[in-house]
Amino acid sequence: LGDDITVSLSGERQHAPGPGMDGAGDGALGVFSIDPDRPSARTLSAAVGEEPLPRNSILRVATPGGGGWGDPSTRDRALVERDLREERGNK
């Protein structure tokens, strides 16, 4: 909401996801973005030294997710359905 704001960012797992194990899927990637869901939206790299944020900008920091463990087809069906309803999992 202010003027003359600059951010420095450094992140992990923005290009290579955390691997899943024992038949599970990989985790979600992390993302730094400015003005998501706007026409001016743009994604930043995993490391940014100084990035100016104009007044009324939105900075979204989406942290990466860890990889899963185990084949989901062997899980209790009710638990898988709950995860799907709650939008858990890789996007």
Helices and strands as residue ranges (DSSP letters): E 5-10, E 31-34, E 42-44, E 47-53, E 59-62, G 72-74, H 77-85
